[in-house]
Amino acid sequence: MIEQIKDYPRFCRAALRAAELGKPIIALKVGRSELGARMASSHTGSMTGSDEIQEGLFRQLGIVRAYDYPELCDVALILMQGKPWTVTHAPRVLALSGSGGLGTFFGDLASIAGL
C-alpha cells in the first residue's frame, strides 16, 4: 500500500530496476479521494500526492495498480504463477473468465469501450 512517495527519483529507479529483474510491483494507492487524503494526512502528517500524477507514473513504470484489497490479492496470485513479466507500453486488455459466455461478454464490453 502506498500513501505517499517521498522521493520520486529513487522510487522510479527502484521500479525500473525491479522491471529489469522481472519482478512486478503491484501498487494499492490509498488516499485517492479528498476524504482519504485527509485521513492519511491526519495520521502520517504528510500529503498523499495527486492520484492522477501517480496513476501516470505507475503506467510509465509498468507498475500494476490495484484499486482494492481483493484485487491486490488476485493480481498477486496471478503473478505468482511464474510467468515471465515484461513491462510494455502497448495498450492491451486481459480478461480471465471461467466461462466462454462471460469471456465473450468481456469482449463485447472492451469493444464498446474502444479497447
DSSP file (Angstrom, degrees, kcal/mol; ACC not computed):
  #  RESIDUE AA STRUCTURE BP1 BP2  ACC     N-H-->O    O-->H-N    N-H-->O    O-->H-N    TCO  KAPPA ALPHA  PHI   PSI    X-CA   Y-CA   Z-CA
    1    1 A M              0   0    0      0, 0.0     2,-0.5     0, 0.0    28,-0.2   0.000 360.0 360.0 360.0 139.0    0.0    0.0    0.0
    2    2 A I  B     +a   29   0A   0     26,-2.4    28,-2.7     1,-0.1     3,-0.1  -0.965 360.0 163.0-118.9 123.3    1.2    3.4   -0.9
    3    3 A E  S    S-     0   0    0     -2,-0.5     2,-0.3     1,-0.4    -1,-0.1   0.767  75.2  -1.4 -96.8 -41.2    0.2    6.6    1.0
    4    4 A Q        -     0   0    0     25,-0.0     2,-0.6     0, 0.0    -1,-0.4  -0.998  52.9-143.2-152.4 144.0    3.0    8.8   -0.2
    5    5 A I        +     0   0    0     -2,-0.3     3,-0.3    43,-0.3    -3,-0.0  -0.953  20.9 179.7-108.5 111.6    6.0    8.7   -2.4
    6    6 A K  S    S+     0   0    0     -2,-0.6     2,-0.5     1,-0.3    -1,-0.1   0.858  74.0  34.5 -81.9 -36.3    8.6   11.0   -0.8
    7    7 A D     >  -     0   0    0      1,-0.2     4,-2.5     2,-0.0    -1,-0.3  -0.832  64.8-178.0-125.6  91.4   11.5   10.6   -3.2
    8    8 A Y  H  > S+     0   0    0     -2,-0.5     4,-2.8    -3,-0.3     5,-0.2   0.898  81.8  51.8 -60.9 -44.9   10.2   10.2   -6.8
    9    9 A P  H  > S+     0   0    0      0, 0.0     4,-2.4     0, 0.0    -1,-0.2   0.927 113.6  44.8 -58.9 -42.8   13.6    9.8   -8.5
   10   10 A R  H  > S+     0   0    0      2,-0.2     4,-2.4     1,-0.2    -2,-0.2   0.912 112.9  51.0 -66.4 -41.8   14.5    7.0   -6.1
   11   11 A F  H  X S+     0   0    0     -4,-2.5     4,-2.4     1,-0.2    -1,-0.2   0.918 111.2  48.6 -60.0 -44.3   11.1    5.3   -6.4
   12   12 A C  H  X S+     0   0    0     -4,-2.8     4,-2.7     2,-0.2     5,-0.2   0.915 110.5  50.3 -64.2 -44.2   11.4    5.4  -10.2
   13   13 A R  H  X S+     0   0    0     -4,-2.4     4,-2.3    -5,-0.2    -1,-0.2   0.925 112.4  47.5 -59.6 -44.2   14.9    3.9  -10.1
   14   14 A A  H  X S+     0   0    0     -4,-2.4     4,-2.3     2,-0.2    -2,-0.2   0.904 112.6  48.8 -65.2 -41.3   13.8    1.1   -7.9
   15   15 A A  H  X S+     0   0    0     -4,-2.4     4,-2.1     2,-0.2    -2,-0.2   0.908 112.4  47.9 -66.0 -41.6   10.7    0.4  -10.0
   16   16 A L  H  X S+     0   0    0     -4,-2.7     4,-2.3     2,-0.2    -1,-0.2   0.887 111.6  50.6 -66.8 -37.9   12.7    0.3  -13.2
   17   17 A R  H  X S+     0   0    0     -4,-2.3     4,-1.8    -5,-0.2    -2,-0.2   0.911 109.1  51.2 -65.4 -41.7   15.3   -2.0  -11.6
   18   18 A A  H  <>S+     0   0    0     -4,-2.3     5,-3.1     1,-0.2     4,-0.3   0.916 110.1  50.1 -60.8 -41.9   12.5   -4.3  -10.4
   19   19 A A  H ><5S+     0   0    0     -4,-2.1     3,-1.5     1,-0.2    -2,-0.2   0.911 107.5  53.4 -63.1 -42.4   11.2   -4.4  -14.0
   20   20 A E  H 3<5S+     0   0    0     -4,-2.3    -1,-0.2     1,-0.3    -2,-0.2   0.859 110.3  48.3 -58.7 -35.5   14.7   -5.2  -15.4
   21   21 A L  T 3<5S-     0   0    0     -4,-1.8    -1,-0.3     2,-0.1    -2,-0.2   0.443 118.5-113.6 -85.7  -0.3   14.8   -8.1  -13.0
   22   22 A G  T < 5S+     0   0    0     -3,-1.5    63,-0.2    -4,-0.3    -3,-0.2   0.761  71.4 138.5  75.0  24.7   11.4   -9.3  -14.0
   23   23 A K      < -     0   0    0     -5,-3.1    -1,-0.2    -6,-0.2    -2,-0.1  -0.892  44.7-143.3-107.1 109.2    9.9   -8.5  -10.6
   24   24 A P        -     0   0    0      0, 0.0     2,-0.5     0, 0.0    39,-0.1  -0.323   4.5-145.9 -71.0 152.0    6.4   -6.9  -10.8
   25   25 A I        -     0   0    0     37,-0.3    39,-2.5   -10,-0.1     2,-0.5  -0.977   7.6-162.5-116.4 130.9    5.3   -4.2   -8.5
   26   26 A I  E     -b   64   0B   0     -2,-0.5     2,-0.5    37,-0.2    39,-0.2  -0.966  10.8-160.2-112.6 125.2    1.6   -4.1   -7.5
   27   27 A A  E     -b   65   0B   0     37,-3.1    39,-3.0    -2,-0.5     2,-0.6  -0.910  16.5-172.2-112.4 130.2    0.5   -0.7   -6.0
   28   28 A L  E     -b   66   0B   0     -2,-0.5   -26,-2.4    37,-0.2     2,-0.5  -0.925  21.2-157.2-114.4 100.9   -2.6   -0.1   -3.9
   29   29 A K  B     -a    2   0A   0     -2,-0.6     3,-0.3    37,-0.6     2,-0.2  -0.683   7.8-165.2 -85.6 122.4   -2.6    3.6   -3.6
   30   30 A V        +     0   0    0    -28,-2.7    -2,-0.0    -2,-0.5    37,-0.0  -0.680  65.5  46.6-102.6 161.5   -4.6    4.9   -0.6
   31   31 A G        +     0   0    0     -2,-0.2    -1,-0.2   -27,-0.0     6,-0.1   0.799  65.3 140.4  78.9  29.9   -5.7    8.5    0.0
   32   32 A R        +     0   0    0     -3,-0.3    19,-0.2     4,-0.1     2,-0.1   0.851  58.0  58.4 -73.8 -34.8   -7.1    8.7   -3.6
   33   33 A S  S  > S-     0   0    0      1,-0.1     4,-2.5    18,-0.1     5,-0.2  -0.422  95.5-108.9 -90.2 168.4  -10.2   10.7   -2.5
   34   34 A E  H  > S+     0   0    0      2,-0.2     4,-2.1     1,-0.2     5,-0.2   0.923 122.0  46.9 -61.6 -43.8  -10.3   14.0   -0.7
   35   35 A L  H  > S+     0   0    0      2,-0.2     4,-2.5     1,-0.2    -1,-0.2   0.934 112.3  49.4 -63.5 -46.6  -11.5   12.3    2.4
   36   36 A G  H  > S+     0   0    0      1,-0.2     4,-2.6     2,-0.2    -2,-0.2   0.888 109.8  51.8 -60.6 -39.4   -8.9    9.5    2.2
   37   37 A A  H  X S+     0   0    0     -4,-2.5     4,-2.4     2,-0.2    -1,-0.2   0.907 110.4  48.4 -64.3 -41.4   -6.2   12.1    1.7
   38   38 A R  H  X S+     0   0    0     -4,-2.1     4,-1.9     2,-0.2    -2,-0.2   0.905 111.7  50.2 -64.7 -40.0   -7.3   14.0    4.8
   39   39 A M  H  X S+     0   0    0     -4,-2.5     4,-1.0     2,-0.2    -2,-0.2   0.928 111.7  47.2 -64.3 -44.2   -7.4   10.8    6.8
   40   40 A A  H >X S+     0   0    0     -4,-2.6     4,-2.2     1,-0.2     3,-0.6   0.916 111.7  51.4 -62.6 -42.4   -3.9    9.8    5.7
   41   41 A S  H 3X S+     0   0    0     -4,-2.4     4,-2.0     1,-0.2    -1,-0.2   0.844 102.4  61.3 -63.1 -33.7   -2.6   13.2    6.5
   42   42 A S  H 3< S+     0   0    0     -4,-1.9    -1,-0.2     1,-0.2    -2,-0.2   0.806 116.8  28.2 -67.3 -28.3   -4.1   13.1   10.0
   43   43 A H  H << S+     0   0    0     -4,-1.0    -1,-0.2    -3,-0.6    -2,-0.2   0.652 130.8  35.0-108.5 -16.1   -2.0   10.1   11.0
   44   44 A T  H  < S-     0   0    0     -4,-2.2    -3,-0.2     2,-0.2    -2,-0.2   0.661  91.0-135.1-105.5 -20.7    1.1   10.5    8.9
   45   45 A G  S  < S+     0   0    0     -4,-2.0     2,-0.3    -5,-0.4    -4,-0.2   0.602  72.4  97.0  77.0  10.3    1.3   14.3    8.9
   46   46 A S  S    S-     0   0    0     -6,-0.4    -1,-0.3   -42,-0.0    -2,-0.2  -0.914  76.9-106.9-132.7 159.2    2.1   14.2    5.1
   47   47 A M        -     0   0    0     -2,-0.3    -9,-0.1     1,-0.1     3,-0.1  -0.503  19.4-138.1 -81.5 151.5    0.1   14.7    1.9
   48   48 A T        -     0   0    0     -2,-0.2   -43,-0.3     1,-0.1    -1,-0.1   0.684  42.9-125.6 -85.6 -18.7   -0.7   11.6   -0.3
   49   49 A G        -     0   0    0    -45,-0.1     2,-0.2     4,-0.0    -1,-0.1  -0.003  41.5 -45.0  90.9 160.1    0.1   13.3   -3.6
   50   50 A S     >  -     0   0    0      1,-0.2     4,-2.2    -3,-0.1     5,-0.2  -0.427  42.3-151.0 -66.4 126.0   -2.0   13.7   -6.8
   51   51 A D  H  > S+     0   0    0    -19,-0.2     4,-2.6    -2,-0.2     5,-0.2   0.882  96.6  54.3 -65.3 -37.7   -3.7   10.5   -7.7
   52   52 A E  H  > S+     0   0    0      2,-0.2     4,-2.0     1,-0.2    -1,-0.2   0.907 109.3  47.4 -64.2 -41.4   -3.7   11.5  -11.4
   53   53 A I  H  > S+     0   0    0      1,-0.2     4,-2.3     2,-0.2    -1,-0.2   0.928 114.1  46.4 -65.6 -44.3    0.1   12.1  -11.4
   54   54 A Q  H  X S+     0   0    0     -4,-2.2     4,-2.8     2,-0.2    -2,-0.2   0.866 108.3  56.3 -69.0 -34.2    0.8    8.8   -9.6
   55   55 A E  H  X S+     0   0    0     -4,-2.6     4,-2.1     2,-0.2    -1,-0.2   0.941 110.4  45.3 -58.7 -47.3   -1.5    6.9  -12.0
   56   56 A G  H  X S+     0   0    0     -4,-2.0     4,-2.5     2,-0.2    -2,-0.2   0.893 112.5  51.3 -63.4 -40.5    0.5    8.2  -14.9
   57   57 A L  H  X S+     0   0    0     -4,-2.3     4,-2.1     2,-0.2     6,-0.2   0.929 108.7  50.5 -62.7 -45.6    3.8    7.4  -13.1
   58   58 A F  H  X>S+     0   0    0     -4,-2.8     5,-2.6     1,-0.2     4,-0.7   0.918 111.1  49.7 -58.8 -43.2    2.6    3.8  -12.4
   59   59 A R  H ><5S+     0   0    0     -4,-2.1     3,-0.9     1,-0.2    -2,-0.2   0.931 110.9  48.7 -61.6 -46.1    1.7    3.4  -16.1
   60   60 A Q  H 3<5S+     0   0    0     -4,-2.5    -1,-0.2     1,-0.2    -2,-0.2   0.846 114.9  45.1 -63.3 -34.0    5.1    4.7  -17.3
   61   61 A L  H 3<5S-     0   0    0     -4,-2.1    -1,-0.2    -5,-0.2    -2,-0.2   0.474 112.6-115.5 -90.8  -2.9    7.0    2.4  -14.9
   62   62 A G  T <<5 +     0   0    0     -3,-0.9     2,-0.4    -4,-0.7   -37,-0.3   0.741  58.6 158.8  75.3  22.0    4.9   -0.7  -15.6
   63   63 A I      < -     0   0    0     -5,-2.6     2,-0.5    -6,-0.2    -1,-0.3  -0.666  40.6-129.7 -81.2 130.2    3.5   -0.8  -12.1
   64   64 A V  E     -b   26   0B   0    -39,-2.5   -37,-3.1    -2,-0.4     2,-0.5  -0.678  22.8-146.3 -81.0 127.0    0.3   -2.8  -11.8
   65   65 A R  E     -b   27   0B   0     -2,-0.5     2,-0.4   -39,-0.2   -37,-0.2  -0.828  11.2-164.9-101.5 130.7   -2.3   -0.8  -10.0
   66   66 A A  E     -b   28   0B   0    -39,-3.0   -37,-0.6    -2,-0.5     3,-0.1  -0.877   7.8-160.5-106.6 144.6   -4.9   -2.5   -7.8
   67   67 A Y  S    S+     0   0    0     -2,-0.4     2,-0.3     1,-0.2    -1,-0.1   0.506  73.0  14.8-106.0  -6.6   -7.9   -0.5   -6.7
   68   68 A D  S  > S-     0   0    0      1,-0.1     4,-2.1     0, 0.0    -1,-0.2  -0.967  83.3 -99.1-156.7 170.0   -9.0   -2.5   -3.7
   69   69 A Y  H  > S+     0   0    0     -2,-0.3     4,-2.3     1,-0.2     5,-0.2   0.897 118.2  52.4 -64.8 -42.8   -7.6   -5.2   -1.4
   70   70 A P  H  > S+     0   0    0      0, 0.0     4,-2.5     0, 0.0    -1,-0.2   0.907 110.7  49.6 -59.6 -38.3   -9.3   -8.2   -3.1
   71   71 A E  H  > S+     0   0    0      2,-0.2     4,-2.9     1,-0.2     5,-0.3   0.897 107.5  54.5 -66.1 -38.8   -7.9   -7.0   -6.5
   72   72 A L  H  X S+     0   0    0     -4,-2.1     4,-2.2     1,-0.2    -1,-0.2   0.930 111.2  45.1 -57.1 -46.4   -4.4   -6.7   -4.9
   73   73 A C  H  X S+     0   0    0     -4,-2.3     4,-2.4     2,-0.2    -2,-0.2   0.906 112.7  50.6 -65.7 -42.2   -4.6  -10.3   -3.8
   74   74 A D  H  X S+     0   0    0     -4,-2.5     4,-2.2     2,-0.2    -2,-0.2   0.927 111.3  47.6 -62.1 -45.2   -6.0  -11.5   -7.1
   75   75 A V  H  X S+     0   0    0     -4,-2.9     4,-2.7     1,-0.2    -1,-0.2   0.913 111.3  51.6 -63.5 -41.9   -3.2   -9.8   -9.1
   76   76 A A  H  X S+     0   0    0     -4,-2.2     4,-1.7    -5,-0.3    -1,-0.2   0.918 109.5  49.9 -61.1 -43.0   -0.6  -11.2   -6.7
   77   77 A L  H  < S+     0   0    0     -4,-2.4     4,-0.2     2,-0.2    -1,-0.2   0.901 111.4  48.8 -62.8 -40.4   -2.0  -14.7   -7.2
   78   78 A I  H >< S+     0   0    0     -4,-2.2     3,-1.4     1,-0.2     5,-0.3   0.934 112.6  47.5 -64.0 -45.4   -1.9  -14.3  -11.0
   79   79 A L  H >< S+     0   0    0     -4,-2.7     3,-1.1     1,-0.3    -1,-0.2   0.753 101.0  66.4 -70.1 -23.0    1.7  -13.0  -11.0
   80   80 A M  T 3< S+     0   0    0     -4,-1.7    -1,-0.3     1,-0.2    -2,-0.2   0.537  74.3  90.6 -74.6  -4.8    2.8  -15.8   -8.7
   81   81 A Q  T <  S-     0   0    0     -3,-1.4    -1,-0.2    -4,-0.2    -2,-0.1   0.575 102.1-118.6 -70.2  -6.2    2.1  -18.4  -11.4
   82   82 A G    <   +     0   0    0     -3,-1.1    -2,-0.1     1,-0.3    -1,-0.1   0.587  60.4 149.0  86.1   9.8    5.7  -17.8  -12.5
   83   83 A K        -     0   0    0     -5,-0.3    -1,-0.3    -4,-0.1    -2,-0.0  -0.484  58.9 -92.4 -74.2 148.6    5.1  -16.5  -16.0
   84   84 A P        -     0   0    0      0, 0.0     2,-0.5     0, 0.0    -1,-0.1  -0.336  39.9-142.8 -60.2 141.7    7.7  -14.0  -17.3
   85   85 A W        +     0   0    0    -63,-0.2     2,-0.4   -66,-0.1    -6,-0.0  -0.929  21.3 179.1-111.0 126.6    6.8  -10.4  -16.5
   86   86 A T        -     0   0    0     -2,-0.5     2,-0.5   -64,-0.1   -66,-0.1  -0.967  27.2-126.9-127.4 146.3    7.6   -7.8  -19.0
   87   87 A V        +     0   0    0     -2,-0.4     2,-0.4   -68,-0.1   -25,-0.1  -0.787  36.6 173.4 -88.7 128.3    6.9   -4.1  -19.0
   88   88 A T        -     0   0    0     -2,-0.5   -26,-0.1     2,-0.1    -2,-0.0  -0.977  33.8-159.7-135.7 149.6    5.1   -2.9  -22.1
   89   89 A H        +     0   0    0     -2,-0.4    -1,-0.1     2,-0.1    -2,-0.0   0.348  61.1 112.8-106.8   3.5    3.6    0.4  -23.1
   90   90 A A  S    S-     0   0    0      1,-0.1     2,-0.3     0, 0.0    -2,-0.1  -0.584  78.0-110.3 -75.7 135.4    1.4   -1.2  -25.7
   91   91 A P        +     0   0    0      0, 0.0     2,-0.3     0, 0.0    -1,-0.1  -0.510  51.7 163.2 -69.4 127.6   -2.3   -1.0  -24.9
   92   92 A R        -     0   0    0     -2,-0.3     2,-0.4     2,-0.0    23,-0.0  -0.956  27.5-149.1-142.3 158.5   -3.7   -4.4  -24.0
   93   93 A V        -     0   0    0     -2,-0.3     2,-0.4    22,-0.1    17,-0.0  -0.993   8.1-166.9-130.7 138.6   -6.6   -6.0  -22.3
   94   94 A L        -     0   0    0     -2,-0.4     2,-0.5     2,-0.0    -2,-0.0  -0.994   3.7-175.1-125.7 129.8   -6.8   -9.2  -20.4
   95   95 A A        -     0   0    0     -2,-0.4     2,-0.5     2,-0.0    -2,-0.0  -0.992   6.7-162.9-123.6 128.0  -10.0  -10.9  -19.3
   96   96 A L        +     0   0    0     -2,-0.5     2,-0.3    10,-0.0    -2,-0.0  -0.935  20.8 167.5-108.4 130.3  -10.0  -14.0  -17.2
   97   97 A S        -     0   0    0     -2,-0.5     3,-0.0     1,-0.1    -2,-0.0  -0.991  41.4-148.3-145.4 149.0  -13.2  -16.0  -17.2
   98   98 A G  S    S+     0   0    0     -2,-0.3     2,-0.3     1,-0.1    -1,-0.1   0.445  89.0  45.4 -92.3  -2.2  -14.5  -19.3  -16.1
   99   99 A S  S  > S-     0   0    0      1,-0.1     4,-2.1     0, 0.0     5,-0.2  -0.995  73.8-132.0-142.5 148.7  -17.0  -19.5  -18.9
  100  100 A G  H  > S+     0   0    0     -2,-0.3     4,-2.4     1,-0.2     5,-0.2   0.871 108.6  54.7 -64.0 -37.2  -16.9  -18.8  -22.6
  101  101 A G  H  > S+     0   0    0      2,-0.2     4,-2.2     1,-0.2    -1,-0.2   0.915 109.1  46.1 -64.0 -43.4  -20.1  -16.7  -22.4
  102  102 A L  H  > S+     0   0    0      2,-0.2     4,-2.3     1,-0.2    -1,-0.2   0.889 111.8  52.1 -67.7 -38.2  -18.6  -14.4  -19.7
  103  103 A G  H  X S+     0   0    0     -4,-2.1     4,-2.1     2,-0.2    -2,-0.2   0.902 109.8  49.3 -61.9 -40.8  -15.4  -14.1  -21.7
  104  104 A T  H  X S+     0   0    0     -4,-2.4     4,-2.5     2,-0.2    -2,-0.2   0.890 108.3  53.8 -64.7 -39.2  -17.5  -13.1  -24.8
  105  105 A F  H  X S+     0   0    0     -4,-2.2     4,-2.4     2,-0.2    -2,-0.2   0.925 107.9  49.7 -60.0 -45.3  -19.3  -10.6  -22.6
  106  106 A F  H  X S+     0   0    0     -4,-2.3     4,-2.8     1,-0.2    -1,-0.2   0.903 109.1  53.2 -59.1 -41.3  -16.0   -9.0  -21.6
  107  107 A G  H  X S+     0   0    0     -4,-2.1     4,-2.5     2,-0.2    -2,-0.2   0.914 108.4  49.4 -60.2 -43.3  -15.0   -8.9  -25.2
  108  108 A D  H  X S+     0   0    0     -4,-2.5     4,-2.7     2,-0.2    -2,-0.2   0.935 112.1  47.9 -59.6 -46.9  -18.2   -7.0  -26.1
  109  109 A L  H  X S+     0   0    0     -4,-2.4     4,-2.0     1,-0.2    -2,-0.2   0.910 112.2  49.1 -62.6 -42.2  -17.6   -4.5  -23.3
  110  110 A A  H  <>S+     0   0    0     -4,-2.8     5,-3.0     2,-0.2     4,-0.3   0.914 112.1  48.6 -63.3 -42.3  -14.0   -4.0  -24.3
  111  111 A S  H ><5S+     0   0    0     -4,-2.5     3,-1.4     4,-0.2    -2,-0.2   0.922 110.6  49.8 -64.3 -44.0  -15.0   -3.5  -27.9
  112  112 A I  H 3<5S+     0   0    0     -4,-2.7    -1,-0.2     1,-0.3    -2,-0.2   0.860 109.1  53.4 -62.3 -35.3  -17.8   -1.0  -27.0
  113  113 A A  T 3<5S-     0   0    0     -4,-2.0    -1,-0.3    -5,-0.2    -2,-0.2   0.492 120.0-111.4 -78.3  -2.8  -15.2    0.9  -24.8
  114  114 A G  T < 5       0   0    0     -3,-1.4    -3,-0.2    -4,-0.3    -2,-0.1   0.703 360.0 360.0  83.1  18.9  -12.9    1.2  -27.8
  115  115 A L      <       0   0    0     -5,-3.0    -4,-0.2    -6,-0.2    -5,-0.1   0.451 360.0 360.0 -90.9 360.0  -10.2   -1.2  -26.4
